[in-house]
Amino acid sequence: MTLQAGEDGIYSRTDEQWSKVAESSYKASHMCSYSYLPNYVGLLNDKVNASDPNEQPQRVHEESAV
């Protein structure tokens, strides 16, 4: 699943991509968390984008406002 980079440099997914990620059958056949491997959590060096799309600051803010 490809992230889109806006003019402001912030990575995001389309609404269609977010809805697919929410489907358990899609996740099972297309995604792997590699949770058993060491991984980086937090912001990238640009201090704007998160290393995990689900933790993107704007997305977290939108979900907490609901």
VEXSETI-876154 format. One record per residue: residue number from 1; chain; x, y, z of N, C-alpha, C, O in turn. Coordinates in nm, 4 decimals. Layout:
BEGIN
+-----+-------+----------+----------+----------+----------+----------+----------+----------+----------+----------+----------+----------+----------+
!   n ! chain !    neast !   nnorth !      nup !   caeast !  canorth !     caup !    ceast !   cnorth !      cup !    oeast !   onorth !      oup !
+-----+-------+----------+----------+----------+----------+----------+----------+----------+----------+----------+----------+----------+----------+
! NUM !     A !        X !        Y !        Z !        X !        Y !        Z !        X !        Y !        Z !        X !        Y !        Z !
...
+-----+-------+----------+----------+----------+----------+----------+----------+----------+----------+----------+----------+----------+----------+
//
This chain:
BEGIN
+-----+-------+----------+----------+----------+----------+----------+----------+----------+----------+----------+----------+----------+----------+
!   n ! chain !    neast !   nnorth !      nup !   caeast !  canorth !     caup !    ceast !   cnorth !      cup !    oeast !   onorth !      oup !
+-----+-------+----------+----------+----------+----------+----------+----------+----------+----------+----------+----------+----------+----------+
!   1 !     A !   0.0853 !  -0.1171 !   0.0000 !   0.0000 !   0.0000 !   0.0000 !   0.0898 !   0.1231 !   0.0000 !   0.1736 !   0.1402 !   0.0886 !
!   2 !     A !   0.0718 !   0.2065 !  -0.0978 !   0.1562 !   0.3231 !  -0.1160 !   0.1004 !   0.4436 !  -0.0414 !  -0.0187 !   0.4737 !  -0.0494 !
!   3 !     A !   0.1874 !   0.5114 !   0.0306 !   0.1479 !   0.6353 !   0.0963 !   0.1607 !   0.7499 !  -0.0022 !   0.2477 !   0.7491 !  -0.0893 !
!   4 !     A !   0.0745 !   0.8469 !   0.0120 !   0.0786 !   0.9665 !  -0.0718 !   0.1512 !   1.0765 !   0.0057 !   0.1292 !   1.0924 !   0.1258 !
!   5 !     A !   0.2363 !   1.1514 !  -0.0613 !   0.3022 !   1.2655 !   0.0023 !   0.2355 !   1.3922 !  -0.0484 !   0.2362 !   1.4196 !  -0.1685 !
!   6 !     A !   0.1780 !   1.4695 !   0.0430 !   0.1136 !   1.5942 !   0.0059 !   0.2152 !   1.7031 !  -0.0243 !   0.3353 !   1.6837 !  -0.0055 !
!   7 !     A !   0.1676 !   1.8165 !  -0.0705 !   0.2564 !   1.9293 !  -0.0998 !   0.3320 !   1.9756 !   0.0239 !   0.4416 !   2.0310 !   0.0141 !
!   8 !     A !   0.2717 !   1.9522 !   0.1416 !   0.3362 !   1.9910 !   0.2671 !   0.4371 !   1.8876 !   0.3146 !   0.5026 !   1.9070 !   0.4170 !
!   9 !     A !   0.4503 !   1.7753 !   0.2393 !   0.5470 !   1.6721 !   0.2748 !   0.4948 !   1.5685 !   0.3718 !   0.5681 !   1.4775 !   0.4106 !
!  10 !     A !   0.3697 !   1.5806 !   0.4115 !   0.3121 !   1.4869 !   0.5069 !   0.2574 !   1.3659 !   0.4323 !   0.1822 !   1.3794 !   0.3358 !
!  11 !     A !   0.2966 !   1.2470 !   0.4789 !   0.2495 !   1.1232 !   0.4192 !   0.1087 !   1.0919 !   0.4682 !   0.0749 !   1.1166 !   0.5840 !
!  12 !     A !   0.0278 !   1.0374 !   0.3790 !  -0.1079 !   0.9997 !   0.4186 !  -0.1593 !   0.8885 !   0.3283 !  -0.1006 !   0.8594 !   0.2240 !
!  13 !     A !  -0.2691 !   0.8270 !   0.3692 !  -0.3394 !   0.7285 !   0.2894 !  -0.4702 !   0.7904 !   0.2439 !  -0.5217 !   0.8826 !   0.3071 !
!  14 !     A !  -0.5236 !   0.7392 !   0.1338 !  -0.6554 !   0.7845 !   0.0893 !  -0.7620 !   0.7211 !   0.1783 !  -0.7340 !   0.6256 !   0.2507 !
!  15 !     A !  -0.8835 !   0.7741 !   0.1728 !  -0.9932 !   0.7146 !   0.2509 !  -1.0146 !   0.5694 !   0.2112 !  -1.0435 !   0.4852 !   0.2963 !
!  16 !     A !  -1.0005 !   0.5394 !   0.0822 !  -1.0163 !   0.4014 !   0.0357 !  -0.9097 !   0.3103 !   0.0978 !  -0.9395 !   0.1978 !   0.1377 !
!  17 !     A !  -0.7866 !   0.3591 !   0.1057 !  -0.6799 !   0.2803 !   0.1663 !  -0.7068 !   0.2560 !   0.3140 !  -0.6845 !   0.1456 !   0.3635 !
!  18 !     A !  -0.7545 !   0.3580 !   0.3850 !  -0.7849 !   0.3403 !   0.5266 !  -0.8970 !   0.2393 !   0.5465 !  -0.8913 !   0.1596 !   0.6401 !
!  19 !     A !  -0.9991 !   0.2407 !   0.4605 !  -1.1087 !   0.1455 !   0.4758 !  -1.0623 !   0.0031 !   0.4471 !  -1.1069 !  -0.0910 !   0.5129 !
!  20 !     A !  -0.9726 !  -0.0138 !   0.3490 !  -0.9191 !  -0.1472 !   0.3211 !  -0.8375 !  -0.1991 !   0.4390 !  -0.8479 !  -0.3165 !   0.4746 !
!  21 !     A !  -0.7576 !  -0.1140 !   0.4988 !  -0.6757 !  -0.1552 !   0.6127 !  -0.7633 !  -0.1996 !   0.7292 !  -0.7212 !  -0.2822 !   0.8102 !
!  22 !     A !  -0.8840 !  -0.1459 !   0.7385 !  -0.9754 !  -0.1830 !   0.8464 !  -1.0401 !  -0.3201 !   0.8241 !  -1.0923 !  -0.3793 !   0.9186 !
!  23 !     A !  -1.0373 !  -0.3713 !   0.7009 !  -1.0975 !  -0.5013 !   0.6699 !  -1.0019 !  -0.6136 !   0.7114 !  -0.8874 !  -0.6178 !   0.6663 !
!  24 !     A !  -1.0486 !  -0.7032 !   0.7962 !  -0.9614 !  -0.8105 !   0.8449 !  -0.9153 !  -0.9030 !   0.7329 !  -0.8026 !  -0.9525 !   0.7369 !
!  25 !     A !  -1.0009 !  -0.9275 !   0.6324 !  -0.9592 !  -1.0151 !   0.5219 !  -0.8485 !  -0.9501 !   0.4389 !  -0.7575 !  -1.0187 !   0.3925 !
!  26 !     A !  -0.8560 !  -0.8183 !   0.4200 !  -0.7516 !  -0.7474 !   0.3459 !  -0.6204 !  -0.7513 !   0.4243 !  -0.5143 !  -0.7783 !   0.3681 !
!  27 !     A !  -0.6291 !  -0.7241 !   0.5555 !  -0.5087 !  -0.7267 !   0.6379 !  -0.4424 !  -0.8633 !   0.6342 !  -0.3201 !  -0.8737 !   0.6247 !
!  28 !     A !  -0.5243 !  -0.9686 !   0.6417 !  -0.4692 !  -1.1048 !   0.6436 !  -0.3971 !  -1.1396 !   0.5143 !  -0.2975 !  -1.2118 !   0.5168 !
!  29 !     A !  -0.4457 !  -1.0895 !   0.4016 !  -0.3861 !  -1.1270 !   0.2742 !  -0.2836 !  -1.0270 !   0.2197 !  -0.2093 !  -1.0608 !   0.1276 !
!  30 !     A !  -0.2776 !  -0.9046 !   0.2743 !  -0.1895 !  -0.8026 !   0.2170 !  -0.0901 !  -0.7385 !   0.3134 !   0.0009 !  -0.6682 !   0.2694 !
!  31 !     A !  -0.1052 !  -0.7607 !   0.4412 !  -0.0203 !  -0.6881 !   0.5349 !   0.0488 !  -0.7826 !   0.6328 !  -0.0057 !  -0.8869 !   0.6691 !
!  32 !     A !   0.1661 !  -0.7457 !   0.6737 !   0.2406 !  -0.8199 !   0.7742 !   0.3091 !  -0.7180 !   0.8633 !   0.3804 !  -0.6301 !   0.8149 !
!  33 !     A !   0.2876 !  -0.7296 !   0.9926 !   0.3436 !  -0.6288 !   1.0833 !   0.4902 !  -0.6536 !   1.1166 !   0.5581 !  -0.5629 !   1.1646 !
!  34 !     A !   0.5399 !  -0.7731 !   1.0925 !   0.6757 !  -0.8073 !   1.1311 !   0.7012 !  -0.7691 !   1.2765 !   0.8094 !  -0.7220 !   1.3115 !
!  35 !     A !   0.6011 !  -0.7898 !   1.3599 !   0.6112 !  -0.7483 !   1.5000 !   0.7176 !  -0.8254 !   1.5766 !   0.7573 !  -0.7840 !   1.6855 !
!  36 !     A !   0.7638 !  -0.9356 !   1.5220 !   0.8673 !  -1.0146 !   1.5884 !   1.0075 !  -0.9591 !   1.5631 !   1.1038 !  -1.0041 !   1.6253 !
!  37 !     A !   1.0199 !  -0.8623 !   1.4726 !   1.1491 !  -0.8008 !   1.4445 !   1.1620 !  -0.6673 !   1.5181 !   1.0613 !  -0.6026 !   1.5466 !
!  38 !     A !   1.2838 !  -0.6261 !   1.5485 !   1.3006 !  -0.4920 !   1.6065 !   1.2469 !  -0.3880 !   1.5084 !   1.2631 !  -0.4015 !   1.3871 !
!  39 !     A !   1.1841 !  -0.2864 !   1.5611 !   1.1322 !  -0.1823 !   1.4722 !   1.1412 !  -0.0464 !   1.5386 !   1.1543 !  -0.0350 !   1.6605 !
!  40 !     A !   1.1341 !   0.0540 !   1.4573 !   1.1436 !   0.1925 !   1.5025 !   1.0037 !   0.2491 !   1.5215 !   0.9171 !   0.2328 !   1.4355 !
!  41 !     A !   0.9823 !   0.3148 !   1.6330 !   0.8539 !   0.3780 !   1.6605 !   0.8804 !   0.5259 !   1.6864 !   0.9726 !   0.5612 !   1.7598 !
!  42 !     A !   0.8002 !   0.6106 !   1.6267 !   0.8159 !   0.7538 !   1.6491 !   0.8193 !   0.8294 !   1.5177 !   0.7790 !   0.7784 !   1.4132 !
!  43 !     A !   0.8680 !   0.9513 !   1.5256 !   0.8754 !   1.0363 !   1.4064 !   1.0041 !   1.0111 !   1.3294 !   1.1072 !   0.9764 !   1.3871 !
!  44 !     A !   0.9963 !   1.0292 !   1.1984 !   1.1142 !   1.0203 !   1.1138 !   1.2006 !   1.1445 !   1.1349 !   1.1617 !   1.2350 !   1.2088 !
!  45 !     A !   1.3148 !   1.1496 !   1.0721 !   1.4062 !   1.2635 !   1.0889 !   1.3454 !   1.3967 !   1.0495 !   1.3909 !   1.5015 !   1.0953 !
!  46 !     A !   1.2414 !   1.3941 !   0.9634 !   1.1794 !   1.5208 !   0.9239 !   1.0911 !   1.5798 !   1.0340 !   1.0424 !   1.6922 !   1.0214 !
!  47 !     A !   1.0709 !   1.5042 !   1.1411 !   0.9909 !   1.5467 !   1.2582 !   0.8457 !   1.5795 !   1.2229 !   0.7772 !   1.6490 !   1.2979 !
!  48 !     A !   0.7995 !   1.5291 !   1.1083 !   0.6619 !   1.5530 !   1.0628 !   0.5884 !   1.4213 !   1.0419 !   0.4702 !   1.4105 !   1.0744 !
!  49 !     A !   0.6572 !   1.3212 !   0.9882 !   0.5953 !   1.1942 !   0.9530 !   0.6332 !   1.0848 !   1.0519 !   0.7471 !   1.0768 !   1.0979 !
!  50 !     A !   0.5342 !   1.0001 !   1.0838 !   0.5572 !   0.8876 !   1.1736 !   0.6140 !   0.7696 !   1.0961 !   0.5925 !   0.7575 !   0.9755 !
!  51 !     A !   0.6862 !   0.6831 !   1.1653 !   0.7411 !   0.5640 !   1.1011 !   0.6312 !   0.4634 !   1.0683 !   0.6487 !   0.3795 !   0.9800 !
!  52 !     A !   0.5197 !   0.4709 !   1.1377 !   0.4049 !   0.3827 !   1.1151 !   0.2870 !   0.4686 !   1.0709 !   0.2490 !   0.5608 !   1.1430 !
!  53 !     A !   0.2275 !   0.4409 !   0.9535 !   0.1154 !   0.5217 !   0.9051 !  -0.0003 !   0.5334 !   1.0049 !  -0.0700 !   0.6348 !   1.0082 !
!  54 !     A !  -0.0199 !   0.4302 !   1.0854 !  -0.1279 !   0.4348 !   1.1849 !  -0.0996 !   0.5337 !   1.2969 !  -0.1910 !   0.5727 !   1.3695 !
!  55 !     A !   0.0230 !   0.5738 !   1.3115 !   0.0624 !   0.6680 !   1.4163 !   0.0894 !   0.8084 !   1.3618 !   0.1417 !   0.8941 !   1.4331 !
!  56 !     A !   0.0537 !   0.8314 !   1.2363 !   0.0744 !   0.9638 !   1.1763 !   0.0037 !   1.0678 !   1.2636 !  -0.1155 !   1.0526 !   1.2903 !
!  57 !     A !   0.0732 !   1.1735 !   1.3092 !   0.0145 !   1.2686 !   1.4042 !  -0.1231 !   1.3217 !   1.3642 !  -0.2123 !   1.3289 !   1.4487 !
!  58 !     A !  -0.1423 !   1.3588 !   1.2386 !  -0.2720 !   1.4103 !   1.1964 !  -0.3803 !   1.3038 !   1.2087 !  -0.4924 !   1.3345 !   1.2492 !
!  59 !     A !  -0.3491 !   1.1810 !   1.1748 !  -0.4459 !   1.0719 !   1.1823 !  -0.4849 !   1.0465 !   1.3262 !  -0.6032 !   1.0301 !   1.3558 !
!  60 !     A !  -0.3885 !   1.0427 !   1.4163 !  -0.4162 !   1.0205 !   1.5582 !  -0.5055 !   1.1323 !   1.6103 !  -0.5995 !   1.1069 !   1.6856 !
!  61 !     A !  -0.4763 !   1.2565 !   1.5704 !  -0.5553 !   1.3710 !   1.6148 !  -0.6996 !   1.3593 !   1.5639 !  -0.7937 !   1.3857 !   1.6388 !
!  62 !     A !  -0.7175 !   1.3201 !   1.4372 !  -0.8515 !   1.3066 !   1.3805 !  -0.9319 !   1.1998 !   1.4538 !  -1.0503 !   1.2194 !   1.4812 !
!  63 !     A !  -0.8687 !   1.0873 !   1.4858 !  -0.9392 !   0.9779 !   1.5532 !  -0.9724 !   1.0145 !   1.6974 !  -1.0758 !   0.9713 !   1.7484 !
!  64 !     A !  -0.8894 !   1.0914 !   1.7635 !  -0.9176 !   1.1283 !   1.9022 !  -1.0290 !   1.2324 !   1.9120 !  -1.0903 !   1.2482 !   2.0175 !
!  65 !     A !  -1.0549 !   1.3032 !   1.8020 !  -1.1599 !   1.4048 !   1.8017 !  -1.2988 !   1.3437 !   1.7807 !  -1.3998 !   1.4112 !   1.8004 !
!  66 !     A !  -1.3041 !   1.2170 !   1.7409 !  -1.4334 !   1.1512 !   1.7137 !  -1.4995 !   1.1081 !   1.8406 !  -1.6087 !   1.0513 !   1.8372 !
+-----+-------+----------+----------+----------+----------+----------+----------+----------+----------+----------+----------+----------+----------+
//
